[in-house]
């Protein structure tokens, strides 16, 4: 097969082999004491069909693998379970959330992970299994827990990074006034990332809840606390991202309120100066009439109008400044 493959074999809770050819999997899955994992990265439909026939995978599950962007879910079939989860990270170049779909087949003694690309570092899961080797005796339940634990830990890292971005926006909102175009764009991008992130995080609650069902016989009693710990992390991430969405909404509303407030301040100043300028306009217009009036054609009339302009304008400026309009 022209496909990247990683394999592991546990027997009686001990890592017996790794990196063996995928053709040898069929020899191990018949052993009730064995737990086999193999990973397929970007398999061709023909390659996937061979695996499906070997493990007896349901056609609908295989079809879901071939169609990207499934909703995170757990489907239960007679001979196996099918999970879709998403590993999420923040792209270092763009800062946006980037998700990788991981499809998982779970049989009695085999765990199969299928990825459409290599953006997710699958070696993280192997390291997690090695760090908890004492639990390997629990078979496929142990393997699946390691996978879910790595995925959910990645969600935690992303939501922490999003929290830091929200705090940075809050600081900029009150230091720089919050009306800058760049701030508005970053707020929009952050809200968009959160919507995408929330879409792959919230359904994980349903996935973990379903896995903890006793009738599925995937998680034995000894592994239940470990799955409950992952479930608790899922709840915390979901609640955290919801609170961040509210904060981003508040930042947007506050920025709009500040913008409206600044516009009102500008309008008050413009109106105040217009009122001050209207005084000399009105007075000079009055003295410019082509009809006789007291002081017409006399120096006293000129000085009287000038004095009136200065006094009234000064009074208006003093009043507007007292009201903080200038």
Protein Blocks (a to p, Z undefined) as FASTA:
>chain_A
ZZdddddddeehiafbghiafklmmmmmmpmkbccddddehiafklmmmmmmmnopafkl
mmmmmpghiacdddddfkbccdddddddddfklopacdddddddddfkbccdddfbfkbc
fklmmmmmmmmmmmmmnommlmmmmmmmmmmmmmmmmmmmmmmmmmmmmmmmmmnoopaf
klmmmmmmmmmmmmmmmmmmmmmmmmmmmmmpmklomacfklmmmmmmmmmmmmmmmmmm
mmmmmmmmmmmmmmmmmmmmmmmmmmmmmmmmmmmmmmmmmmmmmmmpccdcehihiakl
mmmmmmmmmmmmmmmmmmmmmnopZZ
